[in-house]
Amino acid sequence: MKRIALGIFILLFSAFSSMNAQRSGQPNQLTPTERAEKASLRLKSKLNLTDDQTRQVKDLFLKRASAGKTNRELMKQQREQTEKELAAILTQDQMSAYLKMKDERRANMMQHRRNTSSPPANTVPADSSGND
């Protein structure tokens, strides 16, 4: 009886572990609606958007996601169009804060890429001779 219970426990544990590993390997599995909701709420908190502005921003992000183009140039055009439409929704102060947030996010992403892409050229390997 203990073996059966242990077997069931191990089976359930491995099943949940593999489900969690699959989920963590693909962090961006949100639907377009969920992404639009999350992005609009993030901007609402950071830019102090009104409820009407939040709804408009969410609708704008949903419209952009529904287009779903994969061509790089089309995506660039969509981003530019989205920014123009955001400028019509947000106040000047909110738009300035949004652009600042966007620049900071881009800088953080570039820094992260630099840190993970290759080790610095002047690194010295650890001494493996054991002469500490």
N, CA, C and O atoms as CSV, one atom per row, in Angstrom:
chain,resi,resn,atom,element,x,y,z
A,1,MET,N,N,0.825,-1.191,0.000
A,1,MET,CA,C,0.000,0.000,0.000
A,1,MET,C,C,0.874,1.263,0.000
A,1,MET,O,O,0.577,2.233,-0.697
A,2,LYS,N,N,1.957,1.235,0.792
A,2,LYS,CA,C,2.844,2.395,0.832
A,2,LYS,C,C,3.514,2.602,-0.519
A,2,LYS,O,O,3.728,3.737,-0.943
A,3,ARG,N,N,3.844,1.506,-1.194
A,3,ARG,CA,C,4.481,1.624,-2.510
A,3,ARG,C,C,3.537,2.259,-3.518
A,3,ARG,O,O,3.961,3.070,-4.342
A,4,ILE,N,N,2.282,1.903,-3.461
A,4,ILE,CA,C,1.301,2.471,-4.383
A,4,ILE,C,C,1.154,3.968,-4.112
A,4,ILE,O,O,1.153,4.776,-5.041
A,5,ALA,N,N,1.031,4.328,-2.838
A,5,ALA,CA,C,0.906,5.743,-2.481
A,5,ALA,C,C,2.148,6.520,-2.897
A,5,ALA,O,O,2.050,7.634,-3.412
A,6,LEU,N,N,3.313,5.925,-2.671
A,6,LEU,CA,C,4.556,6.575,-3.069
A,6,LEU,C,C,4.622,6.717,-4.586
A,6,LEU,O,O,5.053,7.752,-5.096
A,7,GLY,N,N,4.203,5.696,-5.298
A,7,GLY,CA,C,4.201,5.736,-6.765
A,7,GLY,C,C,3.281,6.830,-7.288
A,7,GLY,O,O,3.636,7.562,-8.212
A,8,ILE,N,N,2.088,6.938,-6.688
A,8,ILE,CA,C,1.149,7.980,-7.099
A,8,ILE,C,C,1.725,9.361,-6.801
A,8,ILE,O,O,1.605,10.275,-7.616
A,9,PHE,N,N,2.349,9.511,-5.634
A,9,PHE,CA,C,2.951,10.782,-5.262
A,9,PHE,C,C,4.041,11.174,-6.262
A,9,PHE,O,O,4.093,12.320,-6.710
A,10,ILE,N,N,4.896,10.239,-6.604
A,10,ILE,CA,C,5.987,10.516,-7.551
A,10,ILE,C,C,5.422,10.858,-8.920
A,10,ILE,O,O,5.912,11.768,-9.589
A,11,LEU,N,N,4.393,10.131,-9.335
A,11,LEU,CA,C,3.769,10.394,-10.628
A,11,LEU,C,C,3.165,11.805,-10.673
A,11,LEU,O,O,3.371,12.544,-11.636
A,12,LEU,N,N,2.427,12.165,-9.636
A,12,LEU,CA,C,1.824,13.500,-9.583
A,12,LEU,C,C,2.883,14.593,-9.511
A,12,LEU,O,O,2.767,15.626,-10.171
A,13,PHE,N,N,3.913,14.359,-8.706
A,13,PHE,CA,C,4.987,15.338,-8.572
A,13,PHE,C,C,5.678,15.574,-9.919
A,13,PHE,O,O,5.930,16.716,-10.304
A,14,SER,N,N,5.979,14.495,-10.622
A,14,SER,CA,C,6.660,14.649,-11.913
A,14,SER,C,C,5.747,15.310,-12.937
A,14,SER,O,O,6.212,16.088,-13.770
A,15,ALA,N,N,4.447,15.009,-12.884
A,15,ALA,CA,C,3.509,15.640,-13.818
A,15,ALA,C,C,3.445,17.143,-13.573
A,15,ALA,O,O,3.510,17.923,-14.522
A,16,PHE,N,N,3.319,17.561,-12.315
A,16,PHE,CA,C,3.258,18.989,-12.013
A,16,PHE,C,C,4.585,19.682,-12.314
A,16,PHE,O,O,4.600,20.827,-12.764
A,17,SER,N,N,5.684,18.997,-12.068
A,17,SER,CA,C,6.991,19.585,-12.363
A,17,SER,C,C,7.162,19.821,-13.858
A,17,SER,O,O,7.657,20.870,-14.270
A,18,SER,N,N,6.755,18.856,-14.664
A,18,SER,CA,C,6.914,19.024,-16.108
A,18,SER,C,C,5.977,20.102,-16.638
A,18,SER,O,O,6.344,20.837,-17.555
A,19,MET,N,N,4.776,20.211,-16.079
A,19,MET,CA,C,3.862,21.278,-16.505
A,19,MET,C,C,4.443,22.641,-16.163
A,19,MET,O,O,4.359,23.577,-16.958
A,20,ASN,N,N,5.028,22.748,-14.986
A,20,ASN,CA,C,5.630,24.010,-14.564
A,20,ASN,C,C,6.842,24.346,-15.437
A,20,ASN,O,O,7.044,25.508,-15.789
A,21,ALA,N,N,7.639,23.353,-15.784
A,21,ALA,CA,C,8.813,23.594,-16.615
A,21,ALA,C,C,8.399,24.056,-18.001
A,21,ALA,O,O,9.039,24.939,-18.573
A,22,GLN,N,N,7.344,23.478,-18.550
A,22,GLN,CA,C,6.872,23.907,-19.857
A,22,GLN,C,C,6.358,25.338,-19.792
A,22,GLN,O,O,6.613,26.133,-20.697
A,23,ARG,N,N,5.656,25.660,-18.758
A,23,ARG,CA,C,5.094,27.006,-18.607
A,23,ARG,C,C,6.206,28.038,-18.447
A,23,ARG,O,O,6.153,29.111,-19.048
A,24,SER,N,N,7.223,27.709,-17.626
A,24,SER,CA,C,8.296,28.673,-17.397
A,24,SER,C,C,9.198,28.809,-18.612
A,24,SER,O,O,9.858,29.836,-18.766
A,25,GLY,N,N,9.246,27.811,-19.473
A,25,GLY,CA,C,10.050,27.898,-20.684
A,25,GLY,C,C,9.437,28.810,-21.726
A,25,GLY,O,O,10.125,29.261,-22.641
A,26,GLN,N,N,8.140,29.087,-21.595
A,26,GLN,CA,C,7.431,29.927,-22.539
A,26,GLN,C,C,6.657,30.999,-21.767
A,26,GLN,O,O,5.441,30.887,-21.614
A,27,PRO,N,N,7.343,32.028,-21.284
A,27,PRO,CA,C,6.700,32.990,-20.396
A,27,PRO,C,C,5.666,33.877,-21.079
A,27,PRO,O,O,4.792,34.420,-20.403
A,28,ASN,N,N,5.738,34.038,-22.379
A,28,ASN,CA,C,4.841,34.974,-23.052
A,28,ASN,C,C,3.697,34.255,-23.741
A,28,ASN,O,O,3.496,34.434,-24.942
A,29,GLN,N,N,2.951,33.455,-23.021
A,29,GLN,CA,C,1.847,32.719,-23.591
A,29,GLN,C,C,0.516,33.405,-23.328
A,29,GLN,O,O,-0.508,32.733,-23.197
A,30,LEU,N,N,0.512,34.703,-23.250
A,30,LEU,CA,C,-0.709,35.456,-23.030
A,30,LEU,C,C,-1.429,35.657,-24.357
A,30,LEU,O,O,-0.801,35.758,-25.411
A,31,THR,N,N,-2.732,35.712,-24.289
A,31,THR,CA,C,-3.509,36.015,-25.485
A,31,THR,C,C,-3.348,37.494,-25.809
A,31,THR,O,O,-2.931,38.268,-24.947
A,32,PRO,N,N,-3.667,37.901,-27.028
A,32,PRO,CA,C,-3.579,39.328,-27.355
A,32,PRO,C,C,-4.429,40.193,-26.422
A,32,PRO,O,O,-4.028,41.299,-26.061
A,33,THR,N,N,-5.598,39.690,-26.035
A,33,THR,CA,C,-6.457,40.436,-25.123
A,33,THR,C,C,-5.792,40.596,-23.763
A,33,THR,O,O,-5.836,41.675,-23.171
A,34,GLU,N,N,-5.171,39.520,-23.261
A,34,GLU,CA,C,-4.488,39.583,-21.967
A,34,GLU,C,C,-3.297,40.533,-22.028
A,34,GLU,O,O,-3.055,41.293,-21.090
A,35,ARG,N,N,-2.550,40.488,-23.135
A,35,ARG,CA,C,-1.405,41.399,-23.280
A,35,ARG,C,C,-1.867,42.852,-23.317
A,35,ARG,O,O,-1.252,43.718,-22.696
A,36,ALA,N,N,-2.955,43.119,-24.049
A,36,ALA,CA,C,-3.476,44.489,-24.131
A,36,ALA,C,C,-3.950,44.962,-22.764
A,36,ALA,O,O,-3.716,46.110,-22.384
A,37,GLU,N,N,-4.619,44.076,-22.022
A,37,GLU,CA,C,-5.094,44.422,-20.685
A,37,GLU,C,C,-3.918,44.727,-19.758
A,37,GLU,O,O,-3.923,45.723,-19.034
A,38,LYS,N,N,-2.919,43.861,-19.794
A,38,LYS,CA,C,-1.751,44.025,-18.923
A,38,LYS,C,C,-1.003,45.324,-19.257
A,38,LYS,O,O,-0.613,46.072,-18.360
A,39,ALA,N,N,-0.809,45.581,-20.554
A,39,ALA,CA,C,-0.084,46.782,-20.965
A,39,ALA,C,C,-0.856,48.046,-20.603
A,39,ALA,O,O,-0.268,49.027,-20.149
A,40,SER,N,N,-2.172,48.024,-20.803
A,40,SER,CA,C,-2.952,49.223,-20.488
A,40,SER,C,C,-2.985,49.483,-18.983
A,40,SER,O,O,-2.948,50.637,-18.555
A,41,LEU,N,N,-3.052,48.425,-18.180
A,41,LEU,CA,C,-3.030,48.617,-16.729
A,41,LEU,C,C,-1.671,49.119,-16.248
A,41,LEU,O,O,-1.591,49.931,-15.327
A,42,ARG,N,N,-0.596,48.626,-16.886
A,42,ARG,CA,C,0.747,49.094,-16.526
A,42,ARG,C,C,0.885,50.586,-16.829
A,42,ARG,O,O,1.415,51.346,-16.019
A,43,LEU,N,N,0.399,50.998,-18.014
A,43,LEU,CA,C,0.464,52.421,-18.355
A,43,LEU,C,C,-0.449,53.246,-17.456
A,43,LEU,O,O,-0.120,54.382,-17.112
A,44,LYS,N,N,-1.587,52.685,-17.075
A,44,LYS,CA,C,-2.493,53.411,-16.183
A,44,LYS,C,C,-1.795,53.736,-14.873
A,44,LYS,O,O,-1.895,54.855,-14.371
A,45,SER,N,N,-1.083,52.753,-14.317
A,45,SER,CA,C,-0.421,52.989,-13.031
A,45,SER,C,C,0.791,53.901,-13.168
A,45,SER,O,O,1.046,54.719,-12.284
A,46,LYS,N,N,1.542,53.776,-14.259
A,46,LYS,CA,C,2.762,54.576,-14.399
A,46,LYS,C,C,2.499,55.988,-14.905
A,46,LYS,O,O,3.249,56.913,-14.594
A,47,LEU,N,N,1.421,56.155,-15.696
A,47,LEU,CA,C,1.155,57.458,-16.297
A,47,LEU,C,C,-0.084,58.136,-15.719
A,47,LEU,O,O,-0.487,59.199,-16.190
A,48,ASN,N,N,-0.686,57.527,-14.701
A,48,ASN,CA,C,-1.892,58.076,-14.079
A,48,ASN,C,C,-2.993,58.343,-15.104
A,48,ASN,O,O,-3.560,59.435,-15.139
A,49,LEU,N,N,-3.293,57.347,-15.935
A,49,LEU,CA,C,-4.331,57.493,-16.948
A,49,LEU,C,C,-5.710,57.489,-16.298
A,49,LEU,O,O,-5.925,56.875,-15.253
A,50,THR,N,N,-6.616,58.176,-16.932
A,50,THR,CA,C,-8.014,58.110,-16.497
A,50,THR,C,C,-8.597,56.784,-16.975
A,50,THR,O,O,-7.978,56.084,-17.776
A,51,ASP,N,N,-9.786,56.439,-16.485
A,51,ASP,CA,C,-10.420,55.199,-16.928
A,51,ASP,C,C,-10.716,55.241,-18.423
A,51,ASP,O,O,-10.584,54.229,-19.113
A,52,ASP,N,N,-11.111,56.394,-18.920
A,52,ASP,CA,C,-11.396,56.530,-20.352
A,52,ASP,C,C,-10.114,56.362,-21.175
A,52,ASP,O,O,-10.119,55.683,-22.202
A,53,GLN,N,N,-9.027,56.974,-20.726
A,53,GLN,CA,C,-7.751,56.824,-21.428
A,53,GLN,C,C,-7.309,55.362,-21.405
A,53,GLN,O,O,-6.821,54.844,-22.409
A,54,THR,N,N,-7.478,54.697,-20.265
A,54,THR,CA,C,-7.082,53.299,-20.147
A,54,THR,C,C,-7.864,52.444,-21.141
A,54,THR,O,O,-7.293,51.574,-21.799
A,55,ARG,N,N,-9.167,52.690,-21.250
A,55,ARG,CA,C,-9.998,51.940,-22.193
A,55,ARG,C,C,-9.537,52.190,-23.627
A,55,ARG,O,O,-9.450,51.257,-24.426
A,56,GLN,N,N,-9.243,53.451,-23.952
A,56,GLN,CA,C,-8.796,53.787,-25.306
A,56,GLN,C,C,-7.453,53.138,-25.625
A,56,GLN,O,O,-7.250,52.633,-26.729
A,57,VAL,N,N,-6.533,53.153,-24.653
A,57,VAL,CA,C,-5.220,52.543,-24.849
A,57,VAL,C,C,-5.376,51.032,-25.056
A,57,VAL,O,O,-4.743,50.453,-25.940
A,58,LYS,N,N,-6.214,50.407,-24.244
A,58,LYS,CA,C,-6.444,48.965,-24.392
A,58,LYS,C,C,-7.014,48.660,-25.772
A,58,LYS,O,O,-6.571,47.720,-26.432
A,59,ASP,N,N,-7.987,49.441,-26.211
A,59,ASP,CA,C,-8.564,49.231,-27.541
A,59,ASP,C,C,-7.517,49.398,-28.636
A,59,ASP,O,O,-7.505,48.648,-29.612
A,60,LEU,N,N,-6.640,50.380,-28.468
A,60,LEU,CA,C,-5.572,50.613,-29.436
A,60,LEU,C,C,-4.624,49.423,-29.498
A,60,LEU,O,O,-4.256,48.973,-30.583
A,61,PHE,N,N,-4.229,48.911,-28.335
A,61,PHE,CA,C,-3.331,47.757,-28.302
A,61,PHE,C,C,-4.001,46.508,-28.865
A,61,PHE,O,O,-3.351,45.694,-29.521
A,62,LEU,N,N,-5.293,46.357,-28.614
A,62,LEU,CA,C,-6.026,45.223,-29.185
A,62,LEU,C,C,-6.071,45.312,-30.706
A,62,LEU,O,O,-5.898,44.314,-31.406
A,63,LYS,N,N,-6.307,46.525,-31.206
A,63,LYS,CA,C,-6.345,46.726,-32.662
A,63,LYS,C,C,-4.992,46.369,-33.276
A,63,LYS,O,O,-4.925,45.726,-34.324
A,64,ARG,N,N,-3.938,46.785,-32.625
A,64,ARG,CA,C,-2.592,46.497,-33.122
A,64,ARG,C,C,-2.317,44.996,-33.086
A,64,ARG,O,O,-1.736,44.454,-34.026
A,65,ALA,N,N,-2.724,44.321,-32.018
A,65,ALA,CA,C,-2.476,42.885,-31.892
A,65,ALA,C,C,-3.290,42.093,-32.908
A,65,ALA,O,O,-2.835,41.063,-33.404
A,66,SER,N,N,-4.481,42.568,-33.214
A,66,SER,CA,C,-5.329,41.828,-34.144
A,66,SER,C,C,-4.782,41.880,-35.562
A,66,SER,O,O,-5.070,40.992,-36.365
A,67,ALA,N,N,-4.000,42.904,-35.884
A,67,ALA,CA,C,-3.410,42.987,-37.212
A,67,ALA,C,C,-2.422,41.844,-37.407
A,67,ALA,O,O,-2.376,41.238,-38.477
A,68,GLY,N,N,-1.626,41.544,-36.369
A,68,GLY,CA,C,-0.753,40.376,-36.338
A,68,GLY,C,C,0.185,40.216,-37.519
A,68,GLY,O,O,0.418,39.089,-37.955
A,69,LYS,N,N,0.713,41.258,-38.033
A,69,LYS,CA,C,1.637,41.159,-39.162
A,69,LYS,C,C,2.989,40.652,-38.682
A,69,LYS,O,O,3.416,40.954,-37.568
A,70,THR,N,N,3.655,39.883,-39.528
A,70,THR,CA,C,4.967,39.377,-39.161
A,70,THR,C,C,6.088,40.109,-39.897
A,70,THR,O,O,7.252,40.016,-39.505
A,71,ASN,N,N,5.755,40.811,-40.925
A,71,ASN,CA,C,6.756,41.544,-41.669
A,71,ASN,C,C,7.332,42.657,-40.806
A,71,ASN,O,O,6.587,43.433,-40.208
A,72,ARG,N,N,8.636,42.736,-40.742
A,72,ARG,CA,C,9.315,43.714,-39.894
A,72,ARG,C,C,8.931,45.158,-40.211
A,72,ARG,O,O,8.693,45.959,-39.308
A,73,GLU,N,N,8.875,45.474,-41.482
A,73,GLU,CA,C,8.538,46.840,-41.875
A,73,GLU,C,C,7.103,47.188,-41.479
A,73,GLU,O,O,6.832,48.300,-41.027
A,74,LEU,N,N,6.200,46.249,-41.647
A,74,LEU,CA,C,4.817,46.494,-41.247
A,74,LEU,C,C,4.713,46.673,-39.733
A,74,LEU,O,O,3.939,47.501,-39.254
A,75,MET,N,N,5.495,45.897,-38.985
A,75,MET,CA,C,5.481,46.039,-37.531
A,75,MET,C,C,5.992,47.416,-37.130
A,75,MET,O,O,5.462,48.033,-36.206
A,76,LYS,N,N,7.012,47.895,-37.817
A,76,LYS,CA,C,7.546,49.224,-37.526
A,76,LYS,C,C,6.493,50.286,-37.808
A,76,LYS,O,O,6.328,51.223,-37.026
A,77,GLN,N,N,5.782,50.145,-38.916
A,77,GLN,CA,C,4.721,51.091,-39.247
A,77,GLN,C,C,3.609,51.051,-38.193
A,77,GLN,O,O,3.061,52.087,-37.815
A,78,GLN,N,N,3.289,49.850,-37.730
A,78,GLN,CA,C,2.260,49.720,-36.698
A,78,GLN,C,C,2.680,50.423,-35.409
A,78,GLN,O,O,1.874,51.111,-34.782
A,79,ARG,N,N,3.955,50.246,-35.013
A,79,ARG,CA,C,4.443,50.914,-33.799
A,79,ARG,C,C,4.354,52.429,-33.940
A,79,ARG,O,O,3.930,53.123,-33.016
A,80,GLU,N,N,4.757,52.933,-35.100
A,80,GLU,CA,C,4.707,54.374,-35.326
A,80,GLU,C,C,3.266,54.875,-35.289
A,80,GLU,O,O,2.985,55.923,-34.707
A,81,GLN,N,N,2.352,54.125,-35.913
A,81,GLN,CA,C,0.942,54.509,-35.908
A,81,GLN,C,C,0.379,54.467,-34.496
A,81,GLN,O,O,-0.403,55.334,-34.106
A,82,THR,N,N,0.781,53.447,-33.725
A,82,THR,CA,C,0.318,53.324,-32.338
A,82,THR,C,C,0.777,54.530,-31.527
A,82,THR,O,O,0.009,55.075,-30.734
A,83,GLU,N,N,2.016,54.944,-31.721
A,83,GLU,CA,C,2.515,56.108,-30.982
A,83,GLU,C,C,1.765,57.376,-31.352
A,83,GLU,O,O,1.489,58.205,-30.485
A,84,LYS,N,N,1.431,57.540,-32.631
A,84,LYS,CA,C,0.655,58.712,-33.050
A,84,LYS,C,C,-0.712,58.703,-32.368
A,84,LYS,O,O,-1.180,59.732,-31.882
A,85,GLU,N,N,-1.346,57.533,-32.338
A,85,GLU,CA,C,-2.662,57.440,-31.724
A,85,GLU,C,C,-2.577,57.602,-30.205
A,85,GLU,O,O,-3.481,58.168,-29.590
A,86,LEU,N,N,-1.499,57.111,-29.602
A,86,LEU,CA,C,-1.300,57.323,-28.165
A,86,LEU,C,C,-1.147,58.806,-27.855
A,86,LEU,O,O,-1.659,59.298,-26.850
A,87,ALA,N,N,-0.443,59.505,-28.722
A,87,ALA,CA,C,-0.249,60.946,-28.520
A,87,ALA,C,C,-1.581,61.678,-28.518
A,87,ALA,O,O,-1.725,62.703,-27.852
A,88,ALA,N,N,-2.555,61.162,-29.256
A,88,ALA,CA,C,-3.875,61.784,-29.276
A,88,ALA,C,C,-4.671,61.457,-28.012
A,88,ALA,O,O,-5.565,62.212,-27.629
A,89,ILE,N,N,-4.351,60.337,-27.365
A,89,ILE,CA,C,-5.076,59.910,-26.164
A,89,ILE,C,C,-4.475,60.518,-24.906
A,89,ILE,O,O,-5.203,60.979,-24.027
A,90,LEU,N,N,-3.140,60.521,-24.817
A,90,LEU,CA,C,-2.447,60.957,-23.603
A,90,LEU,C,C,-2.250,62.465,-23.582
A,90,LEU,O,O,-2.285,63.130,-24.617
A,91,THR,N,N,-2.042,62.987,-22.384
A,91,THR,CA,C,-1.665,64.393,-22.263
A,91,THR,C,C,-0.192,64.523,-22.635
A,91,THR,O,O,0.499,63.515,-22.786
A,92,GLN,N,N,0.292,65.744,-22.783
A,92,GLN,CA,C,1.703,65.936,-23.133
A,92,GLN,C,C,2.623,65.376,-22.044
A,92,GLN,O,O,3.633,64.743,-22.353
A,93,ASP,N,N,2.279,65.606,-20.770
A,93,ASP,CA,C,3.097,65.087,-19.677
A,93,ASP,C,C,3.105,63.560,-19.679
A,93,ASP,O,O,4.147,62.937,-19.476
A,94,GLN,N,N,1.939,62.965,-19.910
A,94,GLN,CA,C,1.856,61.503,-19.945
A,94,GLN,C,C,2.651,60.950,-21.121
A,94,GLN,O,O,3.324,59.928,-20.985
A,95,MET,N,N,2.583,61.607,-22.265
A,95,MET,CA,C,3.318,61.138,-23.441
A,95,MET,C,C,4.819,61.264,-23.206
A,95,MET,O,O,5.582,60.382,-23.600
A,96,SER,N,N,5.246,62.341,-22.574
A,96,SER,CA,C,6.674,62.496,-22.250
A,96,SER,C,C,7.131,61.391,-21.314
A,96,SER,O,O,8.204,60.817,-21.497
A,97,ALA,N,N,6.313,61.094,-20.307
A,97,ALA,CA,C,6.654,60.020,-19.375
A,97,ALA,C,C,6.671,58.672,-20.084
A,97,ALA,O,O,7.528,57.835,-19.802
A,98,TYR,N,N,5.732,58.455,-21.002
A,98,TYR,CA,C,5.689,57.211,-21.774
A,98,TYR,C,C,6.954,57.053,-22.614
A,98,TYR,O,O,7.559,55.981,-22.626
A,99,LEU,N,N,7.354,58.103,-23.308
A,99,LEU,CA,C,8.561,58.039,-24.138
A,99,LEU,C,C,9.806,57.805,-23.285
A,99,LEU,O,O,10.715,57.081,-23.690
A,100,LYS,N,N,9.841,58.416,-22.112
A,100,LYS,CA,C,10.966,58.203,-21.203
A,100,LYS,C,C,11.003,56.738,-20.746
A,100,LYS,O,O,12.064,56.114,-20.721
A,101,MET,N,N,9.831,56.198,-20.385
A,101,MET,CA,C,9.756,54.781,-19.982
A,101,MET,C,C,10.230,53.875,-21.117
A,101,MET,O,O,10.955,52.906,-20.893
A,102,LYS,N,N,9.810,54.205,-22.329
A,102,LYS,CA,C,10.174,53.402,-23.498
A,102,LYS,C,C,11.692,53.423,-23.717
A,102,LYS,O,O,12.299,52.387,-23.988
A,103,ASP,N,N,12.298,54.606,-23.596
A,103,ASP,CA,C,13.750,54.723,-23.755
A,103,ASP,C,C,14.494,53.949,-22.663
A,103,ASP,O,O,15.498,53.292,-22.939
A,104,GLU,N,N,13.999,54.030,-21.422
A,104,GLU,CA,C,14.632,53.289,-20.322
A,104,GLU,C,C,14.527,51.786,-20.544
A,104,GLU,O,O,15.478,51.046,-20.288
A,105,ARG,N,N,13.368,51.339,-21.021
A,105,ARG,CA,C,13.171,49.910,-21.286
A,105,ARG,C,C,14.119,49.440,-22.386
A,105,ARG,O,O,14.695,48.355,-22.305
A,106,ARG,N,N,14.270,50.276,-23.416
A,106,ARG,CA,C,15.177,49.927,-24.519
A,106,ARG,C,C,16.627,49.868,-24.011
A,106,ARG,O,O,17.377,48.960,-24.372
A,107,ALA,N,N,17.013,50.830,-23.179
A,107,ALA,CA,C,18.374,50.842,-22.633
A,107,ALA,C,C,18.612,49.621,-21.745
A,107,ALA,O,O,19.679,49.009,-21.801
A,108,ASN,N,N,17.620,49.267,-20.926
A,108,ASN,CA,C,17.761,48.079,-20.074
A,108,ASN,C,C,17.886,46.813,-20.914
A,108,ASN,O,O,18.669,45.920,-20.591
A,109,MET,N,N,17.113,46.743,-21.985
A,109,MET,CA,C,17.170,45.571,-22.849
A,109,MET,C,C,18.546,45.469,-23.519
A,109,MET,O,O,19.124,44.385,-23.606
A,110,MET,N,N,19.055,46.599,-23.986
A,110,MET,CA,C,20.375,46.583,-24.628
A,110,MET,C,C,21.461,46.209,-23.626
A,110,MET,O,O,22.378,45.458,-23.958
A,111,GLN,N,N,21.364,46.721,-22.414
A,111,GLN,CA,C,22.332,46.374,-21.376
A,111,GLN,C,C,22.266,44.883,-21.069
A,111,GLN,O,O,23.295,44.225,-20.914
A,112,HIS,N,N,21.067,44.365,-20.985
A,112,HIS,CA,C,20.891,42.932,-20.719
A,112,HIS,C,C,21.490,42.105,-21.850
A,112,HIS,O,O,22.129,41.082,-21.601
A,113,ARG,N,N,21.289,42.540,-23.081
A,113,ARG,CA,C,21.875,41.823,-24.233
A,113,ARG,C,C,23.394,41.837,-24.168
A,113,ARG,O,O,24.044,40.826,-24.433
A,114,ARG,N,N,23.955,42.989,-23.813
A,114,ARG,CA,C,25.419,43.077,-23.710
A,114,ARG,C,C,25.948,42.157,-22.618
A,114,ARG,O,O,26.988,41.519,-22.780
A,115,ASN,N,N,25.226,42.092,-21.509
A,115,ASN,CA,C,25.675,41.270,-20.386
A,115,ASN,C,C,25.564,39.788,-20.656
A,115,ASN,O,O,26.348,39.009,-20.114
A,116,THR,N,N,24.620,39.373,-21.472
A,116,THR,CA,C,24.409,37.937,-21.693
A,116,THR,C,C,24.961,37.430,-23.005
A,116,THR,O,O,25.072,36.218,-23.189
A,117,SER,N,N,25.314,38.322,-23.935
A,117,SER,CA,C,25.744,37.863,-25.252
A,117,SER,C,C,27.143,37.269,-25.254
A,117,SER,O,O,27.367,36.239,-25.891
A,118,SER,N,N,28.078,37.881,-24.569
A,118,SER,CA,C,29.438,37.349,-24.550
A,118,SER,C,C,30.165,37.868,-23.319
A,118,SER,O,O,29.869,38.958,-22.830
A,119,PRO,N,N,31.115,37.087,-22.821
A,119,PRO,CA,C,31.875,37.558,-21.663
A,119,PRO,C,C,32.798,38.699,-22.059
A,119,PRO,O,O,33.181,38.803,-23.224
A,120,PRO,N,N,33.161,39.549,-21.120
A,120,PRO,CA,C,34.094,40.637,-21.422
A,120,PRO,C,C,35.410,40.094,-21.953
A,120,PRO,O,O,35.845,39.011,-21.561
A,121,ALA,N,N,36.040,40.845,-22.843
A,121,ALA,CA,C,37.258,40.389,-23.513
A,121,ALA,C,C,38.452,40.280,-22.575
A,121,ALA,O,O,39.357,39.490,-22.840
A,122,ASN,N,N,38.485,41.040,-21.497
A,122,ASN,CA,C,39.668,41.063,-20.636
A,122,ASN,C,C,39.510,40.190,-19.391
A,122,ASN,O,O,40.158,40.450,-18.377
A,123,THR,N,N,38.671,39.173,-19.448
A,123,THR,CA,C,38.514,38.310,-18.281
A,123,THR,C,C,39.642,37.301,-18.226
A,123,THR,O,O,40.107,36.810,-19.254
A,124,VAL,N,N,40.068,37.002,-17.031
A,124,VAL,CA,C,41.124,36.030,-16.811
A,124,VAL,C,C,40.475,34.786,-16.227
A,124,VAL,O,O,39.731,34.884,-15.251
A,125,PRO,N,N,40.743,33.600,-16.811
A,125,PRO,CA,C,40.135,32.392,-16.271
A,125,PRO,C,C,40.587,32.154,-14.829
A,125,PRO,O,O,41.677,32.561,-14.426
A,126,ALA,N,N,39.731,31.489,-14.074
A,126,ALA,CA,C,40.058,31.185,-12.680
A,126,ALA,C,C,41.280,30.280,-12.623
A,126,ALA,O,O,41.482,29.418,-13.479
A,127,ASP,N,N,42.083,30.496,-11.599
A,127,ASP,CA,C,43.295,29.709,-11.424
A,127,ASP,C,C,42.895,28.289,-11.028
A,127,ASP,O,O,42.300,28.077,-9.971
A,128,SER,N,N,43.221,27.331,-11.874
A,128,SER,CA,C,42.841,25.946,-11.596
A,128,SER,C,C,44.021,25.115,-11.092
A,128,SER,O,O,43.936,23.889,-11.007
A,129,SER,N,N,45.119,25.792,-10.761
A,129,SER,CA,C,46.304,25.047,-10.300
A,129,SER,C,C,46.186,24.602,-8.872
A,129,SER,O,O,46.921,23.716,-8.437
A,130,GLY,N,N,45.278,25.195,-8.132
A,130,GLY,CA,C,45.093,24.834,-6.722
A,130,GLY,C,C,46.103,25.456,-5.801
A,130,GLY,O,O,46.251,24.990,-4.671
A,131,ASN,N,N,46.821,26.505,-6.227
A,131,ASN,CA,C,47.829,27.164,-5.424
A,131,ASN,C,C,47.265,28.383,-4.716
A,131,ASN,O,O,47.791,29.485,-4.875
A,132,ASP,N,N,46.226,28.209,-3.953
A,132,ASP,CA,C,45.639,29.346,-3.254
A,132,ASP,C,C,46.341,29.656,-2.002
A,132,ASP,O,O,45.962,30.592,-1.298
